[in-house]
Amino acid sequence: MPGYNDTGLIVAGDVFMGEVDSDGNVGALRGPINVPSLAITPNTVETIERQSYKKATYGQTLDAVNLPNEAANLTIQFDSLPAIQLAEALAGKTVAIDDAADTITGEAHTLEEGLWIKLAHSNLAENSVTVTATTGSTDVTADCTIDHAAGLVRANTTAAAVDVTIDYDTDATTGTRVLGASEISKPRFVMVEGINLATNKRVRVEIDRVVLSSDQATELMGREFINGQLTGSLVTLEGKQSPYTMDMYD
């Protein structure tokens, strides 16, 4: 171990995160995640003091002991937001979208002029939609506007604002769906593999288990890149001496 060397510390690092169970078994890591801020707050304490009632030292402290109060915690902000990280920001989880192409016939709706109705499916195939008035079986498709991606239909005329049946095809679709507000407790392993910019030497932070939750609103329609933020308590695993380590390499 080297002697004292007066240096500053600014960390640039690749951050990796993965699910972890109560035994510390870590799943697949996602990353590197772009993290503008990763802050660790030490345990808060309650100080117990023994005061002097002796004549010469009355009112002074004879002993002081710090007892643990709230656990050390982590706050992490990130602006890397593929679906799996967006789910973290939205207190959710992800499931795969794997919809096969389909043909829908006779879906019944009542259209109102100038207003949209939502079909049972989205991702409609182009030129596949037929809107038929229930009374008289008149084709009123030309009097309607179709939003194929969203699966919306709007009547543009009084003639189309009637009870209708709608036939359409859907395209095969793949992707990832975020189930928002479905996972409020997120036990995670976090690792930072970085360098101290002041010395250009390696730094590694490993957080064995932190139980995170999303703690801020996510502005989906703003004029800046979306940021996610998670906060949670650090957990010391069985057999470990601390909830996290920070290695400073020579």
Backbone torsions as a table, in degrees:
resi	resn	phi	psi	omega
1	MET	NA	124.7	-177.3
2	PRO	-70.7	162.0	176.3
3	GLY	-73.3	-175.0	-177.4
4	TYR	-67.3	131.0	177.1
5	ASN	-135.7	114.7	-172.7
6	ASP	-75.4	101.8	178.0
7	THR	-133.7	156.1	172.8
8	GLY	-87.5	177.5	-178.0
9	LEU	-142.3	115.7	168.3
10	ILE	-131.1	120.2	-173.1
11	VAL	-99.5	127.8	165.3
12	ALA	-110.5	126.3	-172.5
13	GLY	-151.6	154.2	170.6
14	ASP	-89.4	124.1	-176.4
15	VAL	-104.9	131.3	178.6
16	PHE	-121.8	145.5	-177.3
17	MET	-141.5	142.5	176.7
18	GLY	-153.7	163.6	178.1
19	GLU	-70.7	147.3	-179.6
20	VAL	-143.0	140.7	178.9
21	ASP	-92.4	-178.2	-174.7
22	SER	-67.6	-17.4	177.7
23	ASP	-91.6	-1.9	179.8
24	GLY	89.1	10.1	177.2
25	ASN	-75.4	120.7	-171.8
26	VAL	-99.7	132.8	175.4
27	GLY	-84.2	-166.7	-179.8
28	ALA	-61.6	139.7	-178.0
29	LEU	-95.2	139.8	172.6
30	ARG	-103.5	145.2	-179.7
31	GLY	146.1	-177.4	0.1
32	PRO	-67.3	140.3	178.9
33	ILE	-100.6	133.5	176.9
34	ASN	-77.9	116.0	-171.4
35	VAL	-122.3	103.1	176.9
36	PRO	-66.7	-24.9	-178.0
37	SER	-151.4	131.2	172.5
38	LEU	-137.6	106.7	-172.4
39	ALA	-119.5	130.1	177.0
40	ILE	-109.6	124.5	178.0
41	THR	-104.7	125.7	-179.3
42	PRO	-64.3	167.8	175.2
43	ASN	-53.2	139.6	166.5
44	THR	-83.7	154.2	-174.6
45	VAL	-130.3	157.7	170.1
46	GLU	-112.5	121.6	-177.1
47	THR	-91.8	124.9	176.9
48	ILE	-105.1	125.6	-176.3
49	GLU	-119.7	145.3	170.9
50	ARG	-108.8	115.3	-175.2
51	GLN	-96.4	152.4	-179.7
52	SER	-85.3	135.1	171.2
53	TYR	-115.9	15.2	178.4
54	LYS	-76.3	157.7	-174.1
55	LYS	-62.4	-43.1	-173.1
56	ALA	-81.0	-24.2	-174.2
57	THR	-126.3	24.5	-174.6
58	TYR	-52.9	129.8	176.9
59	GLY	88.7	-9.4	179.5
60	GLN	-86.7	163.4	-177.1
61	THR	-91.8	125.4	178.1
62	LEU	-91.4	-36.6	176.8
63	ASP	-143.1	151.0	174.6
64	ALA	-142.2	132.6	179.5
65	VAL	-130.6	131.6	174.8
66	ASN	-94.2	120.6	176.2
67	LEU	-102.7	141.9	-178.5
68	PRO	-65.0	140.9	177.7
69	ASN	-116.1	-95.5	176.6
70	GLU	-88.4	146.6	-179.0
71	ALA	-67.0	158.1	170.2
72	ALA	-59.0	146.5	-177.8
73	ASN	-137.1	162.0	-178.8
74	LEU	-118.8	137.4	169.1
75	THR	-122.5	123.5	-177.9
76	ILE	-126.5	129.0	175.4
77	GLN	-110.7	144.8	-178.7
78	PHE	-149.2	147.3	176.0
79	ASP	-122.7	12.0	166.7
80	SER	-83.8	115.3	-170.4
81	LEU	-133.7	56.4	160.9
82	PRO	-64.5	172.0	-171.7
83	ALA	-54.7	-39.4	-175.8
84	ILE	-66.9	-32.2	176.6
85	GLN	-83.2	-31.8	174.3
86	LEU	-60.6	-37.1	177.2
87	ALA	-60.8	-37.0	176.6
88	GLU	-61.1	-46.7	-178.0
89	ALA	-65.4	-30.0	-176.9
90	LEU	-97.9	15.7	-179.6
91	ALA	53.7	41.4	-176.0
92	GLY	-127.8	-166.3	175.3
93	LYS	-142.4	173.4	-174.8
94	THR	-118.4	151.0	169.6
95	VAL	-134.7	154.5	-178.3
96	ALA	-77.3	141.7	169.0
97	ILE	-97.1	121.2	179.5
98	ASP	-147.4	73.8	-175.5
99	ASP	-96.5	126.9	176.6
100	ALA	-77.9	156.7	173.6
101	ALA	-61.5	147.4	-175.0
102	ASP	-147.4	161.7	175.5
103	THR	-122.4	125.1	-178.0
104	ILE	-113.2	132.6	179.5
105	THR	-128.8	142.6	170.9
106	GLY	68.3	29.3	178.6
107	GLU	-73.6	121.6	-171.4
108	ALA	-91.4	135.9	176.6
109	HIS	-149.3	162.9	170.2
110	THR	-114.3	116.4	-178.9
111	LEU	-87.7	146.3	173.9
112	GLU	-123.6	137.2	-175.3
113	GLU	-59.4	128.0	176.7
114	GLY	82.0	-1.6	-179.0
115	LEU	-118.7	153.5	-178.2
116	TRP	-95.0	146.0	166.1
117	ILE	-116.2	148.5	-178.2
118	LYS	-99.7	126.6	177.4
119	LEU	-77.3	168.6	-179.7
120	ALA	-69.9	-18.7	-178.6
121	HIS	-132.4	157.7	172.1
122	SER	-116.2	-170.5	-179.1
123	ASN	55.6	55.8	-178.4
124	LEU	-77.1	143.1	175.7
125	ALA	-68.9	138.6	179.9
126	GLU	-60.0	139.8	175.1
127	ASN	62.7	21.4	-179.4
128	SER	-103.9	-6.6	-171.4
129	VAL	-89.7	130.6	173.5
130	THR	-127.7	125.2	-179.9
131	VAL	-109.8	121.4	-174.4
132	THR	-123.6	127.2	176.4
133	ALA	-64.2	133.7	-178.3
134	THR	-63.6	-42.2	177.5
135	THR	-87.2	118.3	177.9
136	GLY	89.3	-10.0	178.1
137	SER	54.4	36.8	179.9
138	THR	-82.9	135.4	177.2
139	ASP	-79.1	113.9	-178.5
140	VAL	-112.5	20.8	-177.8
141	THR	-57.4	-39.8	-177.5
142	ALA	-65.5	-20.3	179.4
143	ASP	-92.5	11.1	-177.4
144	CYS	-123.0	155.2	170.7
145	THR	-107.5	133.3	-177.9
146	ILE	-113.6	125.6	169.1
147	ASP	-99.6	99.1	-171.6
148	HIS	-66.5	-42.3	-177.3
149	ALA	-65.4	-44.4	-176.3
150	ALA	-83.0	-19.1	-176.6
151	GLY	74.6	45.2	-178.3
152	LEU	-119.5	146.2	177.5
153	VAL	-132.2	135.3	179.2
154	ARG	-128.7	132.5	173.7
155	ALA	-80.5	130.5	-179.4
156	ASN	-101.3	-9.9	-178.4
157	THR	-135.0	164.2	176.8
158	THR	-63.5	-34.9	-178.8
159	ALA	-62.7	-30.4	-178.8
160	ALA	-90.1	-12.7	-177.5
161	ALA	-83.5	69.3	-175.7
162	VAL	-142.3	178.5	171.5
163	ASP	-68.5	132.4	-176.2
164	VAL	-137.8	162.6	164.5
165	THR	-116.5	145.0	-174.7
166	ILE	-125.6	127.2	174.6
167	ASP	-108.5	140.4	178.9
168	TYR	-164.7	161.6	173.4
169	ASP	-108.8	151.0	173.6
170	THR	-114.3	150.0	176.3
171	ASP	-84.7	151.0	171.0
172	ALA	-63.8	137.0	-173.8
173	THR	-138.4	135.7	174.0
174	THR	-126.7	157.3	179.2
175	GLY	164.0	-158.1	-179.6
176	THR	-132.6	131.8	178.7
177	ARG	-106.8	131.3	175.4
178	VAL	-93.4	122.9	175.5
179	LEU	-93.6	92.0	-173.4
180	GLY	-66.0	149.3	176.1
181	ALA	53.9	40.3	-178.4
182	SER	-118.7	-4.4	-179.0
183	GLU	-146.4	91.9	-174.2
184	ILE	-85.1	-19.3	179.6
185	SER	-113.0	122.2	-173.3
186	LYS	-127.6	88.8	175.6
187	PRO	-70.4	124.5	-174.0
188	ARG	-136.2	149.0	165.4
189	PHE	-97.6	136.4	-179.8
190	VAL	-129.4	133.0	177.1
191	MET	-131.3	137.3	174.4
192	VAL	-116.9	118.2	174.6
193	GLU	-108.2	107.8	-170.8
194	GLY	-145.6	-166.9	175.5
195	ILE	-134.7	152.6	170.2
196	ASN	-84.9	113.1	-176.6
197	LEU	-64.8	-20.1	179.3
198	ALA	-75.9	-26.6	-176.4
199	THR	-124.0	-12.2	-176.3
200	ASN	63.2	27.1	177.4
201	LYS	-106.4	154.3	-174.4
202	ARG	-68.3	145.7	175.5
203	VAL	-135.2	137.4	174.1
204	ARG	-134.7	131.0	174.9
205	VAL	-116.1	130.6	174.2
206	GLU	-126.1	121.2	176.9
207	ILE	-107.3	110.1	-170.2
208	ASP	-64.0	-43.4	-178.4
209	ARG	-159.3	120.1	175.0
210	VAL	-129.0	130.6	-178.3
211	VAL	-94.7	102.1	-170.7
212	LEU	-98.2	158.8	169.4
213	SER	-148.4	152.6	176.8
214	SER	-73.8	134.0	-173.6
215	ASP	-131.7	18.7	175.7
216	GLN	-146.6	158.4	177.7
217	ALA	-67.2	147.0	176.7
218	THR	-109.7	113.9	-177.7
219	GLU	-84.5	99.7	-175.2
220	LEU	-78.8	-19.5	-173.7
221	MET	-118.7	27.3	-177.8
222	GLY	-82.3	-174.8	-178.9
223	ARG	-105.3	10.1	178.0
224	GLU	-129.0	164.6	176.2
225	PHE	-60.7	140.1	-178.8
226	ILE	-71.9	137.3	174.3
227	ASN	-113.6	139.3	170.0
228	GLY	-103.8	152.7	176.5
229	GLN	-141.5	132.1	177.2
230	LEU	-124.8	144.1	177.4
231	THR	-135.9	143.4	177.7
232	GLY	-172.6	172.5	-176.3
233	SER	-88.0	140.2	175.9
234	LEU	-82.2	138.0	-176.7
235	VAL	-115.9	131.6	174.7
236	THR	-89.6	118.5	-177.6
237	LEU	-76.5	155.7	177.3
238	GLU	-56.9	130.5	179.8
239	GLY	89.8	-8.6	178.1
240	LYS	-98.9	154.1	-179.7
241	GLN	-95.4	-11.4	-177.8
242	SER	-156.5	160.5	-179.3
243	PRO	-78.5	-16.2	177.6
244	TYR	-155.1	161.2	176.4
245	THR	-129.3	153.2	173.8
246	MET	-132.8	112.5	-178.2
247	ASP	-96.9	129.7	178.0
248	MET	-112.7	109.5	-173.8
249	TYR	-89.0	149.7	178.1
250	ASP	-74.1	NA	NA
